[in-house]
Amino acid sequence: MQQQTEQSVITIEQRKKIRVSGVDSVDAFSDSSIALTVEGRKLRITGSQLKIIAFSKESGNFAAMGEIDGIRYGARGKAVSRLFR
């Protein structure tokens, strides 16, 4: 029996649009921050004028628009990586 592993993909288009697959939930959001859970790990998107444009709990697909300044991807609540410093 072969075990299938989950895979998530994050795509950022010109710092204006972000798409994420494998999203379990949207935990919090405002125009400057969006907090997600992606396959059991925390992901925080920061910026300005952020708006969620799509989220499907069934497929795990998420999309948002705005001025994206940073992303923090954590391991069980601890931030381990930061982009766009």
Secondary structure, DSSP 8 states (H G I E B T S, - for coil): ---------EEEETTTEEEESSEEEEEEE-SSEEEEEETTEEEEEEEEEEEEEEEETTTTEEEEEEEEEEEEEEETTEEEEEE--
